[in-house]
Amino acid sequence: MKTSQLPRLYLSISELFYELQLPTPLHPLIGLIDYKNEKVRENETIRQFHFDFYSITFKKDFCGLIRYGQGYYEFENGGLLFTGPRQIIFPSECERNTDGYTLFFHADIFNNYPLGNTISKYGFFSYTVCKALSLSDIEKKIVFSIFEALAMELDKKDTFSQDVIVSQIELLLNYSNRFYNRQYMEPKNTHSDLIGKMEAYLDQFFNKDYLLAEGLPTVQQVADHLEVSTRYLNNMLRSITGHNTQYHIHVKLIDKAKVDISTNNNTIAEIAYKLGFKHPQSFSKLFKQKTKQSPIEYRESFQ
């Protein structure tokens, strides 16, 4: 029986840039590719991949399809493409090195900023979006100017650089939100729609007070909310993302934990209880398993 290749996972932007034979990013949590000035060389043995961070791609004139999850991202005369962490992407020969930019950024860069609590509100990072964000000529100029400003700021290293970079990313997101709400079309792909609904449900669960009162969401709760069986949900997620439902619950949990650990002075035990754990040791064990750092080590990295 033929076995399918699991998606390649890139945990850091530096790792991805090394694979693409690009210079090491100037910032560990942000990377920018200028397709006009940089040649991207992808590993042709990798048929699908995902990464532990966000990306925003601006293609100036590209027309075509890029496979994303179980559907496709459609470009018409360029536009913007958004991907969230752990979403499956398939390399496309036809879209390589077309004029434009791709910005990669890890959610950790927002942990000391309000954007850390609001990044999940931007719906265009969801699997449910299947059409690139089309832009008018004026809108393309706006987006292009922000990417240019980011490129210049990444070359600078002073006490204000990160504040400026985060502000520029937020500006790009807010403009994108305006363009997105003008254009957005409902998806027709059932599986992509289901994953989007699951992500929205987990975002709601982890950003409210449900955890303290009810504990961590279970696979059964997620399946019940989506009105499918746990078996169907697990099989569907494995076929598209390579991971089961519990894995996706843990990803959302760790993202929430990172924000809480880095942005408030609560003890690790208090954070663990707030996140629905009866025993703080269980939380610390899971956190270290997923991040390779203990919660205390992670907090100290921001001090």
C-alpha positions as CSV (number, residue, x, y, z in Angstrom):
1,M,0.0,0.0,0.0
2,K,1.3,3.4,-0.9
3,T,2.0,5.6,2.1
4,S,1.4,9.4,1.9
5,Q,4.2,11.8,2.8
6,L,3.5,13.7,6.0
7,P,3.7,17.5,5.6
8,R,7.2,19.0,6.4
9,L,7.0,21.2,9.6
10,Y,9.2,24.3,10.0
11,L,9.3,25.4,13.6
12,S,11.3,28.6,13.0
13,I,11.6,31.1,10.2
14,S,15.4,30.6,10.1
15,E,14.8,26.9,9.4
16,L,12.5,27.8,6.5
17,F,14.9,30.3,5.1
18,Y,17.8,27.8,5.3
19,E,15.6,25.3,3.3
20,L,14.9,28.0,0.7
21,Q,18.6,28.9,0.5
22,L,18.0,32.5,1.6
23,P,20.1,34.6,4.0
24,T,19.3,34.1,7.7
25,P,16.5,36.5,8.8
26,L,17.7,39.7,10.6
27,H,15.1,39.1,13.3
28,P,14.4,35.6,14.8
29,L,10.6,36.1,14.8
30,I,10.2,37.9,11.4
31,G,11.4,37.2,7.9
32,L,10.8,39.0,4.7
33,I,11.3,37.7,1.1
34,D,11.5,40.3,-1.7
35,Y,10.9,38.1,-4.8
36,K,12.3,40.8,-7.1
37,N,15.7,40.7,-5.5
38,E,15.9,37.2,-4.0
39,K,15.9,33.8,-5.7
40,V,13.9,31.2,-3.9
41,R,15.1,27.6,-4.3
42,E,12.7,25.1,-2.9
43,N,13.4,21.5,-2.0
44,E,11.6,19.6,-4.8
45,T,11.3,16.5,-2.7
46,I,8.9,18.3,-0.3
47,R,5.4,18.0,-1.7
48,Q,3.6,19.7,1.2
49,F,4.6,21.7,4.2
50,H,3.4,23.9,7.1
51,F,5.0,26.1,9.6
52,D,4.6,27.3,13.2
53,F,4.0,31.0,12.2
54,Y,2.0,33.3,10.1
55,S,2.6,34.5,6.5
56,I,1.3,37.3,4.3
57,T,2.2,37.1,0.6
58,F,1.7,40.0,-1.8
59,K,1.9,39.0,-5.5
60,K,1.8,42.0,-7.8
61,D,0.5,40.5,-11.1
62,F,0.3,36.7,-10.6
63,C,-2.7,34.8,-11.9
64,G,-3.3,31.2,-11.0
65,L,-4.0,28.7,-8.2
66,I,-1.9,27.8,-5.2
67,R,-3.0,24.6,-3.3
68,Y,-3.8,25.3,0.3
69,G,-5.3,22.7,2.7
70,Q,-7.7,20.7,0.7
71,G,-8.7,23.5,-1.6
72,Y,-6.9,26.2,-3.6
73,Y,-6.1,29.9,-3.3
74,E,-7.1,31.7,-6.4
75,F,-5.2,34.7,-7.7
76,E,-6.6,37.1,-10.3
77,N,-4.1,39.8,-11.3
78,G,-2.1,39.5,-8.1
79,G,-3.3,40.1,-4.5
80,L,-2.7,39.1,-1.0
81,L,-2.6,35.5,0.4
82,F,-2.7,34.8,4.2
83,T,-1.8,31.6,6.0
84,G,-2.0,30.8,9.7
85,P,0.2,28.5,11.8
86,R,0.1,24.7,11.0
87,Q,-1.9,25.2,7.7
88,I,-0.9,22.9,4.9
89,I,0.7,24.5,1.8
90,F,1.8,22.9,-1.5
91,P,4.7,24.3,-3.4
92,S,3.7,25.7,-6.8
93,E,6.3,26.0,-9.6
94,C,4.2,28.6,-11.5
95,E,4.1,31.1,-8.7
96,R,7.7,31.1,-7.6
97,N,9.7,34.3,-7.9
98,T,6.9,36.5,-9.3
99,D,7.2,40.1,-8.3
100,G,6.1,40.7,-4.7
101,Y,6.9,40.0,-1.1
102,T,6.2,37.4,1.6
103,L,6.2,38.4,5.3
104,F,6.6,35.6,7.9
105,F,6.1,36.4,11.5
106,H,5.8,34.3,14.7
107,A,2.9,35.1,17.1
108,D,5.5,35.4,19.9
109,I,6.6,38.8,18.6
110,F,3.2,40.2,19.8
111,N,3.3,38.8,23.3
112,N,4.1,42.2,24.9
113,Y,1.7,44.0,22.6
114,P,-2.2,44.2,22.4
115,L,-2.0,42.5,19.0
116,G,-1.1,39.3,20.8
117,N,-4.7,39.1,22.1
118,T,-6.3,40.2,18.8
119,I,-4.4,38.4,16.1
120,S,-7.0,35.7,16.0
121,K,-9.8,38.1,15.0
122,Y,-8.4,38.5,11.5
123,G,-10.5,35.9,9.6
124,F,-8.4,35.9,6.5
125,F,-5.8,33.6,8.2
126,S,-8.5,30.9,8.3
127,Y,-8.7,27.8,6.1
128,T,-12.2,29.1,5.1
129,V,-10.7,31.7,2.8
130,C,-10.2,30.3,-0.7
131,K,-9.7,33.3,-2.8
132,A,-6.7,35.7,-2.7
133,L,-7.6,39.2,-1.6
134,S,-7.8,41.2,-4.9
135,L,-6.6,44.8,-4.8
136,S,-7.1,47.9,-6.9
137,D,-4.0,49.7,-8.2
138,I,-4.3,52.2,-5.4
139,E,-4.6,49.4,-2.8
140,K,-1.6,47.7,-4.3
141,K,0.4,50.9,-3.8
142,I,-0.6,51.1,-0.2
143,V,0.3,47.5,0.5
144,F,3.6,47.8,-1.4
145,S,4.6,50.8,0.6
146,I,4.0,49.0,3.9
147,F,6.2,46.0,2.7
148,E,8.9,48.5,1.7
149,A,8.7,50.2,5.1
150,L,9.0,46.8,6.8
151,A,12.1,46.0,4.7
152,M,13.8,49.2,5.7
153,E,12.9,48.8,9.3
154,L,14.2,45.3,9.5
155,D,17.7,46.7,8.6
156,K,17.6,48.9,11.6
157,K,18.5,47.8,15.2
158,D,17.6,50.3,17.9
159,T,15.3,50.4,20.9
160,F,12.3,51.5,18.8
161,S,12.7,48.9,15.9
162,Q,10.4,46.2,17.3
163,D,7.7,48.7,18.2
164,V,7.7,50.2,14.7
165,I,7.7,46.7,13.1
166,V,4.7,45.5,15.1
167,S,2.9,48.8,14.3
168,Q,3.6,48.3,10.6
169,I,2.3,44.7,10.7
170,E,-0.8,45.9,12.5
171,L,-1.3,48.6,9.9
172,L,-1.0,45.9,7.2
173,L,-3.6,43.7,9.0
174,N,-6.0,46.6,9.4
175,Y,-5.8,47.6,5.7
176,S,-6.2,43.9,4.8
177,N,-9.3,43.7,7.1
178,R,-10.8,46.6,5.2
179,F,-10.1,45.0,1.8
180,Y,-11.2,41.6,3.0
181,N,-14.6,42.8,4.3
182,R,-15.2,44.4,0.9
183,Q,-14.5,41.3,-1.0
184,Y,-15.1,38.2,1.2
185,M,-16.9,35.3,-0.3
186,E,-18.2,32.2,1.5
187,P,-16.2,29.0,0.8
188,K,-17.7,26.1,-0.9
189,N,-15.3,23.4,0.3
190,T,-17.0,21.5,3.2
191,H,-13.8,20.3,4.8
192,S,-12.2,23.8,4.8
193,D,-15.4,25.2,6.2
194,L,-15.3,22.6,9.0
195,I,-11.7,23.4,9.9
196,G,-12.5,27.1,10.0
197,K,-15.5,26.5,12.3
198,M,-13.3,24.4,14.6
199,E,-10.7,27.1,14.8
200,A,-13.3,29.7,15.6
201,Y,-14.8,27.5,18.3
202,L,-11.4,26.9,19.9
203,D,-10.5,30.6,19.7
204,Q,-13.7,31.4,21.5
205,F,-13.2,28.7,24.1
206,F,-9.6,29.8,24.9
207,N,-10.4,33.5,25.0
208,K,-13.3,33.3,27.4
209,D,-13.8,32.1,31.0
210,Y,-14.9,28.6,29.9
211,L,-11.6,27.1,30.8
212,L,-11.6,27.9,34.5
213,A,-15.2,26.7,34.8
214,E,-15.2,23.7,32.5
215,G,-11.6,22.6,32.0
216,L,-10.0,22.0,28.7
217,P,-12.3,21.3,25.7
218,T,-12.5,17.7,24.8
219,V,-12.4,16.1,21.4
220,Q,-16.1,15.1,22.0
221,Q,-17.1,18.7,22.7
222,V,-15.5,19.9,19.6
223,A,-17.1,17.2,17.5
224,D,-20.5,17.9,19.1
225,H,-20.2,21.6,18.3
226,L,-19.4,20.8,14.7
227,E,-22.2,18.2,14.6
228,V,-19.9,15.4,13.3
229,S,-18.6,12.2,15.0
230,T,-15.2,12.2,16.7
231,R,-14.0,9.6,14.3
232,Y,-15.0,11.6,11.2
233,L,-13.3,14.8,12.7
234,N,-10.1,13.0,13.5
235,N,-9.9,11.3,10.1
236,M,-10.7,14.5,8.3
237,L,-8.0,16.5,10.2
238,R,-5.4,13.8,9.7
239,S,-6.0,13.7,6.0
240,I,-5.7,17.4,5.6
241,T,-3.2,18.6,8.3
242,G,-1.5,15.3,9.4
243,H,-2.7,15.8,13.0
244,N,-5.7,14.7,15.0
245,T,-8.2,16.9,17.0
246,Q,-6.3,16.7,20.3
247,Y,-3.2,18.0,18.6
248,H,-5.1,21.1,17.4
249,I,-6.6,21.7,20.8
250,H,-3.1,21.6,22.3
251,V,-1.8,24.1,19.7
252,K,-4.5,26.6,20.7
253,L,-3.8,25.9,24.4
254,I,-0.1,26.6,24.0
255,D,-0.7,29.8,22.0
256,K,-2.9,31.0,24.8
257,A,-0.5,29.9,27.5
258,K,2.4,31.8,25.8
259,V,0.4,35.0,25.8
260,D,-0.5,34.6,29.5
261,I,3.0,33.7,30.6
262,S,4.6,36.6,28.9
263,T,2.1,39.3,29.5
264,N,1.1,39.0,33.2
265,N,2.6,38.4,36.6
266,N,0.5,35.4,37.6
267,T,2.3,32.4,38.9
268,I,2.6,29.4,36.6
269,A,0.3,27.5,38.9
270,E,-2.3,30.3,38.6
271,I,-2.0,30.2,34.8
272,A,-2.4,26.5,34.8
273,Y,-5.6,26.6,36.8
274,K,-6.9,29.4,34.6
275,L,-6.3,27.2,31.6
276,G,-8.3,24.4,33.0
277,F,-5.6,22.2,34.5
278,K,-6.2,20.6,37.9
279,H,-2.5,19.9,38.4
280,P,0.1,22.5,37.4
281,Q,2.6,19.8,36.9
282,S,0.5,18.4,34.0
283,F,0.5,21.9,32.4
284,S,4.2,22.3,32.7
285,K,4.9,18.9,31.3
286,L,2.7,19.5,28.2
287,F,4.2,23.0,27.7
288,K,7.7,21.7,27.7
289,Q,6.8,18.8,25.4
290,K,5.4,21.3,22.9
291,T,7.9,24.2,23.1
292,K,11.1,22.5,24.4
293,Q,11.1,25.0,27.3
294,S,9.5,25.0,30.7
295,P,7.0,27.8,31.4
296,I,9.5,29.5,33.7
297,E,12.2,29.3,31.0
298,Y,9.8,30.8,28.5
299,R,8.9,33.7,30.8
300,E,12.5,34.4,31.6
301,S,13.3,34.7,27.8
302,F,11.2,37.9,27.9
303,Q,13.0,39.5,30.9
